[in-house]
Amino acid sequence: MLKGFAIAVLVLLGALQLDQYYYAGQYTDATLSMLRQIRHSFRI
């Protein structure tokens, strides 16, 4: 289970780095904004 979690984290970090390099982080910013709105809707 830990191995699968570690692989998932590495894949996500790689995707974030590619987004920062190729798209100036626009997808990362949009995703974080969406997660903030979801968090606010659940009042967390």
Backbone hydrogen bonds, N-H to C=O, Kabsch-Sander energy under -0.5 kcal/mol:
donor,donor_aa,acceptor,acceptor_aa,energy
5,F,1,M,-2.1
6,A,2,L,-2.5
7,I,3,K,-2.2
8,A,4,G,-2.3
9,V,5,F,-2.3
10,L,6,A,-2.3
11,V,7,I,-2.3
12,L,8,A,-2.3
13,L,9,V,-2.5
14,G,10,L,-2.2
15,A,11,V,-2.4
16,L,12,L,-2.4
17,Q,13,L,-2.1
18,L,14,G,-2.3
19,D,15,A,-2.3
20,Q,16,L,-2.3
21,Y,17,Q,-2.2
22,Y,18,L,-3.1
23,Y,19,D,-1.9
24,A,20,Q,-0.6
25,G,19,D,-2.0
26,Q,23,Y,-1.6
29,D,25,G,-2.6
30,A,26,Q,-1.9
31,T,27,Y,-2.4
32,L,28,T,-2.6
33,S,29,D,-2.2
34,M,30,A,-2.2
35,L,31,T,-2.4
36,R,32,L,-2.1
37,Q,33,S,-2.0
38,I,34,M,-2.2
39,R,35,L,-2.5
40,H,36,R,-2.4
41,S,37,Q,-2.0
42,F,38,I,-1.4
43,R,40,H,-0.9
44,I,39,R,-2.3
